[in-house]
Amino acid sequence: MIYPALTAFYAAAFALLYVGLSSWVVAGRLSADVLHGDGGNPDLEKRIRTQGNFGEYVPLALILVALLEAGGGSPTLVRSLLIALLVARVLHPFGMFAPKNSPRQFACRGGGILATFAVIAVAAVALLFRVG
């Protein structure tokens, strides 16, 4: 088994991004004077869900990609998946705050989640079939 150094590097970048999203939620709570929940504040609700969505999908994607890399998967495939995941997770918050049914909402939010799903699916299939 190979140490997944490439995934480890990107995992550190994702950790910093998560800290940023968490700080953004805290700042929203402070400015809205909300200690728990979203207090009925739609902007705070979007911040909370953006951070929550990140926390729900990124760990699984990183585990799958790390297993792929550790199992000897192609560095090109691994790097491509990690870059796609990073772009997806950076785009997603912009889409969360885009006007409803706007091109930016579809491109950033929709594109971000579809790319995240694609990373998870490709990594899973590659692991199942030991492709890489």
Backbone torsions as a table, in degrees:
resi	resn	phi	psi	omega
1	MET	NA	137.1	-178.4
2	ILE	-97.5	139.0	174.2
3	TYR	-65.6	126.9	-177.1
4	PRO	-78.8	70.7	-174.7
5	ALA	-63.1	-39.5	-179.8
6	LEU	-64.6	-46.3	178.2
7	THR	-64.9	-37.1	178.7
8	ALA	-61.2	-42.5	178.5
9	PHE	-60.5	-48.7	-179.6
10	TYR	-68.1	-34.5	177.1
11	ALA	-59.8	-38.4	177.0
12	ALA	-64.5	-40.6	177.4
13	ALA	-64.3	-41.3	178.0
14	PHE	-65.5	-36.5	177.6
15	ALA	-61.7	-43.0	178.3
16	LEU	-65.9	-38.7	176.9
17	LEU	-63.3	-39.8	178.7
18	TYR	-65.4	-40.8	176.1
19	VAL	-61.3	-40.7	176.8
20	GLY	-61.9	-45.8	178.6
21	LEU	-63.4	-39.9	179.6
22	SER	-65.2	-41.3	177.7
23	SER	-63.8	-36.7	177.6
24	TRP	-62.9	-40.1	176.7
25	VAL	-65.7	-45.8	179.5
26	VAL	-59.5	-44.9	178.6
27	ALA	-60.9	-39.7	177.6
28	GLY	-65.1	-39.6	177.4
29	ARG	-63.8	-43.8	-179.6
30	LEU	-63.7	-45.7	-177.5
31	SER	-69.5	-28.4	179.6
32	ALA	-93.5	-2.8	-178.2
33	ASP	55.1	49.8	-179.2
34	VAL	-120.6	119.1	-178.7
35	LEU	-86.7	-40.4	-178.3
36	HIS	-130.0	148.9	178.2
37	GLY	65.6	-154.4	-178.9
38	ASP	-110.9	-3.2	177.4
39	GLY	60.5	20.1	-177.6
40	GLY	76.1	9.7	-179.5
41	ASN	-89.4	112.5	-175.3
42	PRO	-63.9	-34.1	178.4
43	ASP	-68.6	-40.4	177.7
44	LEU	-66.1	-38.9	177.1
45	GLU	-59.1	-41.6	178.9
46	LYS	-65.9	-40.4	177.7
47	ARG	-62.3	-45.6	-179.0
48	ILE	-61.8	-44.0	-179.0
49	ARG	-70.3	-33.1	176.9
50	THR	-62.5	-47.0	178.5
51	GLN	-65.5	-43.4	-179.7
52	GLY	-62.7	-42.4	179.0
53	ASN	-60.7	-42.6	177.1
54	PHE	-58.6	-48.3	-178.4
55	GLY	-67.1	-22.1	179.6
56	GLU	-82.8	-35.8	-172.8
57	TYR	-102.5	-38.1	-173.5
58	VAL	-63.0	-44.1	-178.9
59	PRO	-58.8	-44.3	179.0
60	LEU	-62.6	-44.3	179.7
61	ALA	-60.9	-43.9	179.8
62	LEU	-64.9	-39.6	177.9
63	ILE	-61.7	-46.8	-179.5
64	LEU	-62.0	-45.1	-179.3
65	VAL	-67.9	-38.2	178.0
66	ALA	-63.8	-41.3	177.2
67	LEU	-64.0	-39.7	177.5
68	LEU	-62.1	-46.7	179.7
69	GLU	-65.2	-45.0	-179.0
70	ALA	-63.9	-28.3	178.9
71	GLY	-84.3	6.2	177.5
72	GLY	92.5	19.0	178.3
73	GLY	-62.4	155.9	-179.5
74	SER	-56.4	128.3	176.3
75	PRO	-58.4	-32.4	178.7
76	THR	-65.7	-44.5	178.4
77	LEU	-64.9	-46.2	-179.3
78	VAL	-59.6	-49.7	-179.2
79	ARG	-63.0	-40.6	179.3
80	SER	-61.9	-43.7	179.1
81	LEU	-63.8	-42.8	-178.7
82	LEU	-67.8	-39.8	177.6
83	ILE	-66.4	-43.0	178.3
84	ALA	-60.9	-41.7	179.0
85	LEU	-65.0	-42.3	179.5
86	LEU	-62.7	-46.6	178.6
87	VAL	-61.5	-43.3	-179.6
88	ALA	-60.3	-44.6	-175.8
89	ARG	-76.2	-22.5	174.3
90	VAL	-77.8	-37.9	179.9
91	LEU	-68.4	-37.9	-171.9
92	HIS	-51.2	-48.9	-179.5
93	PRO	-61.2	-33.8	178.1
94	PHE	-64.4	-36.1	177.2
95	GLY	-71.6	-31.0	179.4
96	MET	-64.8	-29.0	-178.2
97	PHE	-104.4	8.8	177.3
98	ALA	-78.6	154.8	176.0
99	PRO	-59.2	145.0	-178.6
100	LYS	-55.5	134.0	178.5
101	ASN	61.3	22.7	178.3
102	SER	-87.3	159.5	176.0
103	PRO	-57.7	-36.4	179.5
104	ARG	-65.4	-38.8	178.2
105	GLN	-63.1	-45.4	-179.4
106	PHE	-66.7	-43.5	-177.1
107	ALA	-69.7	-47.7	-174.0
108	CYS	-83.0	-54.1	-178.3
109	ARG	-72.2	-52.8	-179.7
110	GLY	-64.4	-46.1	178.6
111	GLY	-63.4	-38.2	179.8
112	GLY	-63.7	-45.0	-178.6
113	ILE	-73.8	-36.8	177.4
114	LEU	-64.4	-40.3	177.3
115	ALA	-65.7	-38.3	176.9
116	THR	-62.6	-46.0	176.9
117	PHE	-59.5	-41.9	-179.6
118	ALA	-62.7	-42.8	178.5
119	VAL	-59.9	-47.5	-179.4
120	ILE	-62.0	-45.1	-178.1
121	ALA	-66.2	-45.9	-179.3
122	VAL	-64.1	-44.1	179.1
123	ALA	-63.1	-41.3	179.7
124	ALA	-64.3	-45.8	179.2
125	VAL	-64.6	-41.8	178.6
126	ALA	-61.2	-38.7	177.4
127	LEU	-68.6	-41.8	-180.0
128	LEU	-62.9	-38.2	-176.8
129	PHE	-103.1	4.9	-179.6
130	ARG	50.0	46.3	176.9
131	VAL	-97.5	151.5	176.2
132	GLY	169.7	NA	NA
